[in-house]
Amino acid sequence: MTNKKLRAVFDTNVFVSAVLTRNPESPTRELLERWAEDEFGLVICNPLSDELIEKLVEREVTVATIARLLAPLTRYAEWIEIPPDSIERVLSDADDDVVLACAVVGGADYLVTYDPHFDSLNGEYRGVKIVKALPFLWIVRGDTPPEVETK
């Protein structure tokens, strides 16, 4: 039996978090490091990349930092085309619909996002699980979340 490598789409806010964090133990930063180590596949499309660049420029991230992020994405992520008719109006923000279409068309197992607009989908859409970065990191690591204290 062959283990299938997990495939994920990161919303732009996950990338932005990884770039802007000062926390060396940031889940988003660790996820990018684990992706670089080929622990899972990352799916991306041109509209998502364009939005990412736009968001980083808005936050005055340097061109050099943006280039350091985009270089491995350009070389090693799986780039897909999204046919216009595959973008459904599901969420209140059209940019979010593109992220969702990227995950569905790209055959991703997970869409990782911090965007609350995705909460209306109750953690799943067309077979794609929708999670925040930390739960996805636990899945990639194969470990479990810390126990929650109950009173």
N, C-alpha and C positions, 0 to 999 in steps of 0.2 A: 504494500500500500504506500503510495506516495503522498507526502504532506504537501498540500497546496499552499503556496506563499500567499499570505494576506495581501489584499490590495486596498488602498485607501485613497480618498480625495481629501485634501486639507482645504478648508475654507481659508480665505485670505487672512482672517483674523488670527488663525493659528500661526501662519508664517510671520505676521506682524508681531505677535507676542514673542515668538522665538528671537526675532531681530532686536526688539526693544527691551527685553528683560535684562535685568542686572543680576538675576538669581542664577547662579551657576548650576543649580539643581532644578531648573525650570523643566516641567514636563514637555513643553513644546520644543525646547532646545534639545532635550534628550531624544525626543522622537525624531528630529532631523538627523541627529547623530546615528541613531539606530537604522534609519533609512539609508544613510550613507554606508553603513555596514551591511546592507542588503538583507536586513531582517524582515522587511516587507516591501511591497511594491507601491510606488506613488504614481497616481494617475493625474494628469493635468491637461488643460486645453488652453488655447490661445486667449479666449475671453477671461478666463480665470487669471492667467498670467498678466494680462493687461490691467485687470483690476488690482492685482497685487502691486504692480509697479506704481499705479496711481495712488494707492493707499500709503505706500512707503514714501513717495515723493511728498504727499500731503503732510506727513510727519517729519519732513526734512531729514530723512535718512540719506546719507551720502551716496553718491553714484558708485563709489568703490564698494560700499557695503551691499548695495543692491546687486551689483555685478557678482560679488562673492556668493550671494544666495542663488542667483539665476544660473550661474555657470554649471553647477551640478544638476540642477533641474533640467537645463537644456540638454545635457549629455545623457543623463541616466533615468529621468522620469519617463513614464510612458505617456507620450503626447497623443491625444485623440482628437478627432474632428467631431463636432456635435452638429448633426443635421438640424437646420432650423425647425423642422416639423417635430423634432423630439423634445423641444423645450415647451413644457406645459406650464400654464399659469396655475401654480399650486400655492405659492406663498405671496405675501404682500409686497415683496421687493423683487423686481425682475432679475436683479443680480443674483439673488438667492436661487431663483429658478434655474439659472445657468449652472450654478454649483451642483444643484440636484441632478440636472441633466448630465453633467460630466460624470457624476458617480454612477448613474443608471446606465448610460451608454458605454462607459468605460468598464462596466462589470466590477465595480468596486464592492468590497464586502462592507466597508465602513466609510462614512462621511464624518470627518472630525471638524467640529465647529463650536464656537462659543456664542453664536448668534441665537438670541432667543426666538427669532422668527421661526426657527426649525422646531421649537417645542410643540407647536400645533400638530406635528406629525407623530407625536408619541413614540419617538425613538426608532422609527422604521419607515421606509418608503420603498416600495417595489423591491423588497429583498435587501435593501441597503440599510444597515444599522447606523443610526445617527447618535454619536456620542461626543462628549467633551474630550479634551486631550488626556487628562489623567486616567479615566477609565480605559481609553485606547492604549495608553502606555502600559497599564496593567496587563492588558490582553497580549500586547507584543512581548512583554517580559515573561508572560506565563505565570505571573504571581497573582496574589489576591490583594484586594484593598485592605488597609489596616482595619482592625475591628473597631466598630463604632461603640462607644460607651453608652450603656443604657442606665437610666437612673430609676 
